[in-house]
């Protein structure tokens, strides 16, 4: 059962204008998605200069390109829970679709499967050589979207070989992980299982916990059961409310989750919000995700960090698709 944890008293923002900016950011970012992909409108999809010029992920994490690749291109082709967990670990650790595709299509080219098979041995030295060749050819191996460990698990001087070494260790642990996940009683347990693995910090462990929950098969919980405030989320809240303890940030995410209708109505956004796809409430996960993106928006708009120090733009510029048919692809 979902446990609602709210602050003992009404939180008072130190910057009320930032509070309004957050909810307007959420509504307009999702409106962009609706205009672009549901209505098929031509750009520009917004009059907000920052949202028009810079890249921000969707406020609903399940609509992001990387998530949809997981749920639509990997999950349906996993024949076992071991395959499911193994593919998730590899995919999210590199977090680059081209890298994952290269591993499936080129490195394991003797297998016609569309996904990695846990039964196929991961030889960390061979995989590292394969990925190093891609890196030297100018092809990106990792993305910076997720925070992954910099620990030298294999004692190598470069990230590729250390991560490949780690993946070989994690492949051996997959059967145990599957068993632990099958016995998990809530989403917090799922998070702890991933967090207990080598190389899994709290940020990445939470991402994997949410991903493994999407199919609602091996585990099946609500995204409102548990939330882990990441660095970007805490920065977003800090812009609005100032510095808080970890529990304080946790309570504020719950506050936003369970009072979202009130805020949308307060700023005259409710009718717009309910009219855009997908039309359901933001979960704790989506609130956490949106606050992370808002921290980038605020930093770009105000040119200061959440701590008040001068800063520059916090995200890359958006490059619109060239062809009309590409405009219908998920961002």
C-alpha positions in Angstrom: 0.0 0.0 0.0 1.3 3.5 -0.9 2.3 5.5 2.2 1.9 9.2 1.8 4.6 11.2 3.6 3.8 14.9 3.8 5.6 17.7 5.7 4.2 18.4 9.1 3.4 22.0 8.1 2.8 23.7 4.7 6.2 24.2 3.0 6.9 27.9 2.3 8.9 28.6 -0.8 11.8 31.0 -0.5 11.2 31.9 -4.2 7.5 31.7 -5.0 8.2 32.7 -8.6 10.3 29.5 -9.0 7.4 27.4 -7.6 5.2 28.8 -10.3 7.9 28.3 -12.9 8.2 24.6 -12.0 4.5 23.9 -12.6 4.5 26.0 -15.8 7.5 24.1 -17.0 5.9 20.8 -16.4 2.7 21.8 -18.2 4.4 23.4 -21.2 6.9 20.6 -21.6 4.1 18.0 -21.8 2.1 20.3 -24.1 5.1 20.3 -26.5 5.0 16.6 -26.5 1.2 16.7 -27.2 1.5 19.2 -30.0 4.4 17.5 -31.7 3.6 13.8 -31.4 -0.2 13.6 -30.8 -1.4 16.5 -33.0 1.5 16.2 -35.5 1.9 20.0 -35.5 4.8 21.7 -37.2 7.5 23.6 -35.2 7.8 25.7 -33.2 5.8 23.8 -30.6 6.1 26.5 -27.9 6.7 30.2 -27.4 8.9 29.5 -24.4 12.4 30.4 -25.6 14.2 28.1 -23.3 12.0 25.1 -24.1 12.3 25.9 -27.8 16.1 26.2 -27.8 17.3 23.6 -25.3 16.8 19.9 -24.8 14.7 18.6 -21.9 13.4 15.1 -21.4 9.7 14.4 -21.0 8.1 15.0 -17.7 6.7 11.4 -17.9 9.8 9.2 -17.8 7.9 6.4 -19.6 7.6 8.5 -22.7 11.4 9.2 -23.1 13.2 7.7 -26.1 15.5 5.6 -23.9 12.7 4.2 -21.8 10.5 3.4 -24.8 13.5 1.5 -26.4 13.6 -0.6 -23.2 9.9 -1.3 -23.0 9.3 -1.7 -26.8 12.6 -3.0 -28.2 14.1 -5.1 -25.4 11.4 -6.3 -22.9 9.2 -8.1 -25.5 12.1 -10.2 -26.8 13.5 -11.4 -23.4 12.6 -15.1 -23.1 13.4 -15.4 -19.4 13.7 -13.2 -16.3 17.5 -13.8 -16.4 17.5 -12.3 -19.9 15.3 -9.4 -18.7 17.6 -8.4 -15.8 20.8 -9.0 -17.8 19.7 -6.8 -20.7 18.6 -4.1 -18.3 21.9 -4.0 -16.5 23.9 -3.8 -19.7 21.6 -1.4 -21.5 21.3 1.1 -18.7 25.0 1.0 -17.6 26.1 2.1 -21.1 22.8 3.9 -21.6 23.4 4.4 -25.3 21.1 2.7 -27.8 23.7 2.5 -30.6 26.1 0.8 -28.1 23.5 -1.7 -27.1 22.5 -2.4 -30.7 26.2 -2.9 -31.6 26.6 -5.4 -28.9 23.5 -7.4 -30.0 23.9 -7.1 -33.8 27.7 -7.0 -34.3 29.5 -8.5 -31.3 27.0 -11.3 -30.8 26.3 -11.6 -34.6 26.2 -15.3 -34.5 23.0 -15.1 -32.5 20.0 -13.8 -34.5 18.2 -12.7 -31.3 17.2 -9.1 -30.9 18.5 -8.9 -27.4 21.4 -10.3 -25.3 21.1 -13.8 -23.9 22.2 -14.4 -20.4 23.4 -17.8 -21.5 26.0 -16.2 -23.8 29.2 -15.6 -21.9 30.3 -12.0 -21.6 34.1 -12.1 -22.1 35.1 -8.7 -20.7 38.4 -8.6 -22.6 36.8 -9.3 -26.0 33.9 -6.9 -25.4 36.3 -4.2 -24.3 38.3 -4.6 -27.4 35.1 -4.4 -29.5 33.9 -1.2 -27.8 37.4 0.4 -27.8 37.4 0.0 -31.6 34.1 1.8 -31.7 35.4 4.5 -29.4 38.5 5.1 -31.5 36.2 5.3 -34.6 34.5 8.3 -33.0 31.4 6.4 -31.9 30.0 7.2 -28.5 30.1 4.3 -26.1 28.5 5.8 -23.0 26.1 8.7 -22.5 26.3 11.2 -19.6 22.6 11.0 -18.9 23.0 8.5 -16.0 25.7 8.6 -13.3 27.8 5.4 -13.3 30.7 4.5 -11.2 34.3 5.5 -11.9 35.7 2.8 -9.7 38.5 0.8 -11.4 37.0 -2.6 -10.7 39.3 -4.4 -13.1 42.3 -2.2 -12.3 42.4 -0.7 -15.8 43.2 2.9 -16.5 40.1 3.4 -18.8 36.4 3.3 -18.2 35.5 0.9 -21.0 37.7 -2.0 -19.7 36.6 -1.4 -16.1 32.9 -1.4 -17.0 33.3 -4.5 -19.2 35.0 -6.2 -16.3 32.2 -5.2 -14.0 29.6 -6.5 -16.5 31.2 -9.9 -16.4 30.9 -10.0 -12.6 27.3 -8.8 -12.7 26.4 -11.4 -15.3 27.4 -14.1 -12.8 25.1 -12.5 -10.2 22.0 -12.3 -12.4 20.4 -15.6 -11.1 20.7 -14.4 -7.5 19.3 -11.0 -8.5 16.3 -12.6 -10.2 15.5 -14.7 -7.1 15.8 -11.6 -4.8 13.5 -9.6 -7.1 10.9 -12.3 -7.2 10.8 -12.2 -3.4 10.7 -8.4 -3.2 7.7 -7.0 -1.3 7.8 -3.4 -2.5 9.6 -1.0 -4.8 12.0 0.0 -2.0 13.2 -3.6 -1.8 13.8 -3.6 -5.5 15.9 -0.5 -5.2 17.9 -2.0 -2.4 18.6 -5.2 -4.4 20.1 -3.2 -7.3 21.9 -0.8 -4.9 23.6 -3.8 -3.3 25.3 -4.8 -6.5 28.9 -3.7 -7.3 29.0 -0.5 -9.2 25.4 0.5 -8.5 25.0 3.8 -6.8 21.6 5.1 -5.5 20.9 7.1 -8.7 21.4 4.2 -11.1 19.8 1.7 -8.7 16.6 3.8 -8.7 16.6 3.9 -12.5 16.9 0.2 -12.8 14.2 -0.3 -10.1 11.8 1.8 -12.2 12.7 0.0 -15.5 12.3 -3.5 -14.1 8.9 -2.4 -12.8 7.5 -1.3 -16.2 6.6 -4.8 -17.5 4.8 -5.6 -14.3 5.9 -9.2 -14.5 9.0 -10.1 -12.3 8.0 -7.2 -10.0 4.7 -5.3 -10.0 4.5 -2.3 -7.8 3.3 1.3 -7.9 5.7 4.2 -8.7 4.1 5.9 -5.7 5.5 3.3 -3.3 9.0 4.7 -3.2 11.1 7.6 -4.5 14.8 8.3 -4.3 15.7 12.0 -4.7 18.6 12.3 -7.1 21.0 15.2 -7.2 19.2 17.0 -10.0 15.8 16.6 -8.2 17.3 18.0 -5.0 18.7 20.9 -6.9 15.3 21.6 -8.4 13.7 21.7 -5.0 16.5 23.8 -3.6 15.8 26.5 -6.1 12.2 26.7 -4.7 12.6 25.9 -1.0 16.2 26.3 -0.2 18.4 23.6 1.3 16.7 20.7 3.1 17.7 17.4 4.6 17.3 14.2 2.5 14.1 13.5 4.4 13.0 17.1 3.7 13.4 16.6 0.0 11.6 13.3 0.2 8.6 15.0 1.9 8.5 17.8 -0.7 8.3 15.3 -3.5 5.3 13.7 -1.8 3.9 17.2 -1.3 4.1 17.9 -5.0 2.8 14.5 -5.9 -0.3 14.6 -3.8 -1.1 18.3 -4.2 -0.4 18.6 -8.0 -4.0 19.4 -8.9 -4.1 22.2 -6.4 -0.9 23.7 -8.0 -2.2 23.3 -11.6 -5.4 25.0 -10.6 -3.6 27.8 -8.7 -1.7 28.8 -11.8 -4.6 28.4 -14.2 -3.1 25.4 -15.9 -5.5 22.7 -14.9 -7.6 22.6 -18.1 -4.5 22.6 -20.3 -2.9 19.9 -18.2 -5.9 17.6 -18.3 -6.2 18.0 -22.1 -2.8 16.8 -23.1 -1.6 13.3 -23.5 -1.4 11.0 -21.4 -3.8 12.7 -19.1 -3.0 11.0 -15.8 -1.3 12.2 -12.6 2.4 12.5 -12.3 3.7 9.7 -10.0 6.4 10.2 -7.4 8.9 9.0 -10.0 7.6 11.5 -12.6 7.7 14.4 -10.0 11.3 13.4 -9.1 12.2 13.2 -12.8 10.5 16.6 -13.6 12.3 18.4 -10.8 15.6 17.2 -12.2 14.7 18.7 -15.6 13.5 21.8 -13.9 16.8 22.3 -12.3 18.3 22.6 -15.8 15.6 24.9 -16.9 16.1 27.2 -13.8 19.8 27.2 -14.2 19.5 28.2 -17.9 16.8 30.8 -17.2 18.3 32.5 -14.2 22.0 31.8 -14.9 22.7 30.7 -11.3 23.0 27.4 -9.6 20.6 26.2 -6.9 23.2 27.4 -4.4 23.1 30.9 -5.9 26.5 31.0 -7.6 26.7 32.3 -11.2 26.3 29.6 -13.9 25.7 29.1 -17.6 23.2 27.0 -19.5 22.8 23.6 -18.0 21.7 21.5 -20.9 22.4 21.0 -24.6 20.7 22.9 -27.4 17.8 21.1 -29.0 18.2 20.0 -32.7 14.9 19.5 -34.3 14.4 16.6 -36.7 15.1 17.2 -40.4 12.2 15.3 -41.9 8.5 15.5 -41.2 8.2 11.8 -40.5 10.9 12.0 -37.9 8.8 14.6 -36.0 6.4 11.8 -35.0 9.1 9.8 -33.2 9.3 10.0 -29.4 11.7 12.6 -28.1 
